[in-house]
Amino acid sequence: MRMKMDARCDRSPSNRNRFIVVAKCLRAASPSSAAGRPGPRSISRDHYTRGRRPVRDRLDGYGGKRVGFWLDAMTIHTVLTNTLKLRVPLVMGGMQWVGKPALAAAVSNAGALGMLTALTQPTPEALRAAIEETRSLIDPQIAKERSQYGAFGVNITLLPAIVPPDYEGYARAALEAGVRIFETAGSNPEPVIKVLKQSGAFVIHKCTAIRHGLKAAQLGADMLSIDGLECAGHPGEDDIGGLVLLALAAEKSPIPFIASGGMANGRSLAAALALGACGANMGTRFMATRESDIHDKIKAHLVQSSERDTVHIMRSLRNTARVYKNKVALEVIEKEKQRAQFADIRPLVSGQRGKKVYENGEVDAGIWTAGQTAGLIHDIPTCKELVARIERDAEQVMTQSAALITPSPRL
């Protein structure tokens, strides 16, 4: 089947991303009905939009004729957007002391998926109140669009602790408050996933190894979040980067997956989709937004940082964490070189000290997590501005990539 771009299409770089020829358009336009494909007249004006963006289309014919669509705006449809009714395939990852109502609601209102961090709240009852606060901040139109699973989710991260939190209590509190989207992460999620699935929740399990993702799928997880070594927080102990992990997930995962770690802009999202992911999970990038309630000095510090300003701590204890490279982190590393035990570094890695960083803006007050994407943060936009920019840039990158494929003459 031959194809030519509509002669009226503006091919300038600024407008190139407004013209797209979609594979399924070509299939729909093909007269070949032997494979059960619909004919050209089955294409409707609304086929490539969710009803929120105008589309002007031209169908000049099929077979040996031209098939072109001139779009005022494009949208990215994936399993993630279609299932959870998102406008953009982006998820806000769980972040201790950062994943609060204002930020979670702002991310969701921007068209992505906001996520409350359960353990930021001191008790399950406090989480319930945070859920109600978040719900009160959700745009009514977003709430209407996402009536099946809800407008936002809750993160529950299971990590080694001297006195483990009541993970199942947090899960039940969120379920009772009406939440039906959850991100689980960390240690064995089986007890929590069991509770969530009994209530029909949609579970995204974040993991740093394919073997862990396969296990989560067996436990009932609906989607995986594949977390590469670039990520903030806990990257596991295998040291496998996102490129390899995502390619492996595309080969081996029986369920859809999104990309985590190293995601910060439109190019990141486009790369994730090219590797087989159905979306991207971002944490550090959402920290540096207007709605994030961490101290402005920390946001400004992230803008000034580079990809080299993070470091791994607690490697000797096999509880590795990527954190911002400050005086406290370097002190922890020095103690580890001297074979320190957890009791020796516990005062340094205290969560309460890290919380003060975000509250007071003192970079060296304690340990705080940040990913290598700090090097990709250049401003402090609103969530709406950031999500729109990422969507626009991802579309442009994918369109440019598609243009690399040219028809070859048949011999």
C-alpha positions in Angstrom: 0.0 0.0 0.0 1.5 3.3 -1.1 1.2 6.4 1.0 1.9 10.1 0.4 1.6 13.0 2.9 -1.2 15.3 2.1 0.2 18.1 0.0 -1.4 20.7 2.1 0.4 19.6 5.3 2.9 22.2 6.6 6.2 20.3 6.9 8.0 23.0 8.9 9.6 21.7 12.1 7.2 23.7 14.2 4.2 22.1 12.7 5.5 18.7 11.7 4.2 17.1 14.8 0.6 18.2 13.8 0.5 15.7 11.0 0.3 12.0 11.8 -0.3 8.9 9.9 -1.4 6.2 12.4 -1.0 2.5 11.6 -4.5 1.7 12.7 -5.7 4.5 10.3 -4.1 2.6 7.5 -5.6 -0.7 8.6 -9.0 0.8 8.8 -8.6 2.5 5.4 -7.5 -0.7 3.7 -10.1 -2.4 1.5 -8.8 -5.8 2.7 -11.8 -7.2 4.6 -10.5 -10.8 4.6 -8.9 -10.2 8.0 -12.0 -8.7 9.4 -10.9 -5.1 9.1 -13.4 -2.3 8.9 -13.8 -0.4 5.7 -13.0 3.3 5.2 -16.5 4.5 6.0 -16.2 3.1 9.5 -13.8 5.9 10.5 -15.6 8.7 12.4 -14.6 12.2 13.3 -14.3 11.2 17.0 -12.2 8.1 16.5 -8.9 9.7 17.4 -10.1 12.0 20.2 -11.6 11.6 23.7 -14.1 14.3 22.9 -11.9 17.1 24.4 -9.8 18.1 21.4 -11.2 19.1 18.0 -10.0 17.0 15.0 -10.3 17.9 11.3 -9.7 14.8 9.2 -9.2 14.1 5.5 -9.7 10.6 4.1 -8.7 10.9 0.4 -9.2 7.2 -0.3 -7.6 3.9 0.3 -5.6 1.3 -1.5 -3.2 3.2 -3.8 -4.5 6.6 -2.7 -3.5 9.0 0.0 -4.6 8.7 3.7 -3.9 11.8 5.7 -5.2 13.2 9.0 -4.6 16.9 9.9 -4.9 17.2 13.6 -5.2 20.3 15.7 -3.9 18.3 18.6 -2.8 14.7 19.2 -3.3 12.4 22.1 -1.4 9.4 23.3 -3.6 6.4 24.0 -2.2 3.4 26.0 -3.4 0.7 28.2 -2.7 3.0 31.2 -4.8 5.9 29.8 -7.6 3.8 28.6 -8.0 1.7 31.8 -7.7 4.5 34.3 -9.1 7.2 32.0 -6.1 9.5 32.1 -5.5 12.2 29.6 -1.7 11.7 29.7 0.2 8.5 30.5 2.0 9.8 33.5 1.9 8.6 37.1 3.2 10.5 40.2 5.2 8.0 42.2 5.0 7.6 46.0 7.3 10.0 47.9 7.7 10.1 51.6 6.8 13.6 53.1 6.0 14.8 49.5 3.0 12.8 48.3 0.4 15.0 50.0 -3.1 16.1 49.0 -2.3 19.4 47.2 0.3 17.8 44.9 -1.6 14.6 44.3 -4.7 16.5 43.3 -2.8 18.9 41.1 -1.2 16.0 39.2 -4.6 14.4 38.6 -6.2 17.7 37.6 -3.4 18.1 35.1 -4.5 14.9 33.4 -2.0 12.5 34.9 -2.5 10.2 38.0 -1.7 11.8 41.3 -0.7 9.5 44.2 -0.9 10.0 48.0 1.9 8.4 50.0 0.2 6.5 52.8 3.1 6.4 55.2 3.5 10.2 55.1 0.4 10.1 57.3 1.1 9.0 60.9 -1.9 6.7 61.1 -4.5 5.0 58.9 -7.1 7.4 60.3 -4.9 10.4 59.2 -4.6 8.8 55.7 -8.4 8.7 55.5 -8.6 12.4 56.2 -5.9 13.1 53.6 -7.9 11.1 51.1 -11.0 13.2 51.8 -8.9 16.4 51.4 -7.5 15.3 48.1 -11.0 14.4 46.8 -12.2 17.8 47.7 -9.5 19.3 45.5 -10.2 17.2 42.4 -11.7 19.0 39.3 -15.3 17.7 38.9 -14.7 17.0 35.2 -11.7 14.8 36.1 -13.8 13.0 38.8 -16.5 12.4 36.2 -14.1 11.0 33.6 -12.5 8.6 36.2 -15.6 7.3 37.9 -14.7 3.7 37.6 -11.4 3.6 39.6 -11.3 7.2 41.0 -9.2 10.3 40.2 -6.1 9.5 42.3 -4.3 6.6 44.0 -2.5 5.7 47.2 1.1 4.4 47.5 1.9 1.8 50.1 5.7 1.1 50.3 6.8 -1.9 52.4 10.3 -1.5 53.8 12.4 -3.1 56.5 11.6 -1.5 59.9 12.2 -2.1 63.5 8.5 -1.6 64.2 6.7 -2.2 60.9 3.7 0.1 60.1 0.3 -1.4 59.9 0.4 -1.8 56.1 -2.9 -3.7 55.9 -4.5 -1.1 58.2 -3.5 1.7 55.8 -4.8 -0.4 52.8 -8.1 -1.0 54.5 -8.5 2.7 55.5 -7.9 3.8 51.9 -10.3 1.2 50.6 -13.0 2.3 53.1 -12.4 5.9 51.9 -13.2 4.9 48.4 -9.7 4.6 46.8 -9.4 1.9 44.1 -6.0 2.7 42.6 -2.9 1.6 44.5 0.8 1.6 44.0 2.6 -1.0 46.1 6.4 -1.2 46.4 9.2 -2.6 48.5 9.2 -5.9 50.3 6.9 -8.8 49.7 3.5 -7.2 48.8 1.4 -10.4 49.0 -0.6 -9.5 52.2 -1.4 -6.0 50.9 -2.2 -7.0 47.3 -4.5 -9.7 48.7 -6.5 -7.2 50.7 -6.6 -4.8 47.7 -7.7 -7.3 45.1 -10.5 -8.6 47.4 -12.0 -5.1 47.0 -11.6 -4.9 43.3 -8.7 -2.4 43.4 -6.4 -1.7 40.5 -2.8 -2.5 41.7 0.4 -1.1 40.2 3.4 -2.8 41.7 6.7 -1.1 41.6 9.7 -3.4 41.4 13.5 -3.2 40.6 13.9 -6.7 39.2 11.9 -8.6 36.6 11.7 -11.7 38.8 9.9 -9.6 41.4 7.5 -8.3 38.8 6.7 -11.8 37.7 5.9 -12.7 41.3 3.7 -9.6 41.7 1.8 -10.6 38.6 1.1 -14.0 40.0 -0.2 -12.4 43.2 -2.7 -10.4 41.2 -1.1 -7.1 40.3 -2.7 -5.5 37.3 0.3 -3.5 36.1 4.0 -3.2 36.9 6.1 -0.1 37.5 9.7 -1.1 36.4 12.1 0.9 38.4 15.6 1.4 37.0 18.8 2.2 38.8 18.4 5.9 38.1 15.5 6.2 40.5 15.3 8.1 43.8 14.8 6.0 46.9 15.4 2.2 46.8 16.8 0.8 43.5 17.3 -2.7 44.8 20.7 -4.4 44.9 21.1 -5.6 41.2 22.2 -2.3 39.7 20.3 -2.7 36.5 19.5 0.4 34.5 16.1 1.3 33.1 17.0 0.6 29.4 17.7 -3.1 30.1 14.9 -3.6 32.7 12.3 -2.1 30.4 13.4 -4.2 27.4 13.3 -7.3 29.6 9.9 -6.4 30.8 8.7 -6.1 27.2 9.9 -9.6 26.6 8.8 -11.3 29.8 6.0 -9.4 31.6 2.6 -11.0 31.3 0.9 -7.7 32.3 1.3 -4.1 31.1 4.0 -2.0 32.7 5.1 1.6 33.1 8.6 3.0 33.4 10.1 4.4 36.6 13.4 5.9 37.3 15.0 8.4 34.9 11.6 9.9 33.8 11.4 13.6 33.8 10.4 15.1 30.4 8.8 14.3 27.1 11.8 12.6 25.7 11.8 10.3 28.7 8.1 9.4 28.1 8.7 8.8 24.4 11.6 6.5 25.1 9.6 4.6 27.7 6.8 4.0 25.2 9.3 2.9 22.5 10.6 0.3 25.0 7.2 -1.2 25.5 5.9 0.7 28.5 2.4 2.1 28.5 3.4 5.2 30.5 5.9 6.7 32.9 6.2 7.2 36.6 7.8 10.4 37.9 8.8 11.4 41.4 11.7 13.8 41.6 10.3 16.0 38.7 7.0 16.5 40.5 8.9 17.7 43.6 10.0 20.8 41.7 6.5 22.1 40.9 4.5 25.0 42.3 2.0 22.7 44.1 4.6 20.6 45.8 4.7 21.9 49.4 8.3 21.2 50.1 10.4 24.3 50.9 11.1 26.6 48.0 14.8 26.5 48.8 14.8 22.7 48.1 13.0 23.2 44.8 15.6 25.9 43.8 18.4 23.5 44.8 17.0 20.8 42.5 16.9 23.3 39.6 20.6 24.0 40.2 21.6 20.4 40.6 23.1 18.0 38.1 22.7 14.3 37.4 25.9 13.8 39.5 24.4 15.2 42.7 22.9 12.0 44.1 24.6 9.1 45.9 23.8 5.6 47.2 23.8 4.9 50.9 23.3 1.8 53.0 24.8 -0.4 50.4 26.7 -2.4 53.0 23.4 -3.1 54.7 21.7 -4.3 51.5 19.1 -1.6 51.9 20.4 0.7 49.2 18.9 4.1 48.8 19.6 6.9 46.3 19.6 10.2 48.1 20.8 13.7 47.5 24.5 14.0 48.0 24.8 16.3 51.0 26.9 16.3 54.1 24.8 13.8 56.0 24.8 11.3 53.1 28.6 11.6 52.8 28.9 11.0 56.5 26.8 7.8 56.2 29.1 6.6 53.5 32.2 7.2 55.5 30.7 5.2 58.5 29.8 2.4 56.1 33.4 2.2 55.0 34.3 1.5 58.6 31.8 -1.4 58.6 29.2 0.5 60.7 26.0 -1.3 61.7 22.5 0.2 61.3 22.5 1.3 64.9 25.6 3.5 64.1 24.0 5.4 61.3 20.4 5.3 62.5 20.5 8.9 63.9 21.8 10.1 60.5 19.1 8.4 58.3 16.2 9.3 60.6 13.1 10.0 58.6 12.2 12.9 61.0 15.5 14.6 60.1 14.7 14.2 56.4 11.3 15.7 57.0 12.9 18.8 58.3 14.8 19.3 55.0 11.5 19.7 53.2 10.0 21.9 56.0 12.9 24.2 56.7 14.7 24.2 53.4 18.0 23.2 55.0 19.7 21.0 52.4 22.1 19.4 55.0 19.6 18.9 57.7 19.1 15.2 57.0 18.8 12.5 54.3 16.4 13.3 51.5 15.8 11.3 48.3 16.3 12.5 44.8 16.9 10.8 41.5 19.4 11.3 38.7 16.7 13.2 36.9 17.7 16.2 39.0 20.0 17.0 36.1 16.9 17.4 33.8 15.0 19.8 36.1 15.4 23.4 34.9 12.4 25.2 36.2 9.5 25.1 38.7 6.2 25.0 36.7 2.7 24.2 37.8 1.7 20.6 37.4 -0.6 21.5 34.6 2.2 23.3 32.7 4.6 20.4 33.3 2.2 17.6 32.2 1.1 19.5 29.1 4.8 20.2 28.2 5.7 16.5 28.6 2.8 15.4 26.5 3.6 17.9 23.8 7.3 17.1 23.7 6.7 13.3 23.7 4.4 13.6 20.8 6.9 15.7 18.9 9.7 13.2 19.6 7.6 10.2 18.5 6.5 12.0 15.4 10.1 12.8 14.5 11.1 9.2 15.2 8.3 7.9 13.0 9.6 10.2 10.2 12.8 8.2 10.2 10.9 5.3 8.6 10.5 5.9 4.8 8.9 3.7 2.2 11.2 1.5 0.2 10.5 0.9 -3.5 9.5 -2.7 -4.2 11.8 -4.4 -6.7 
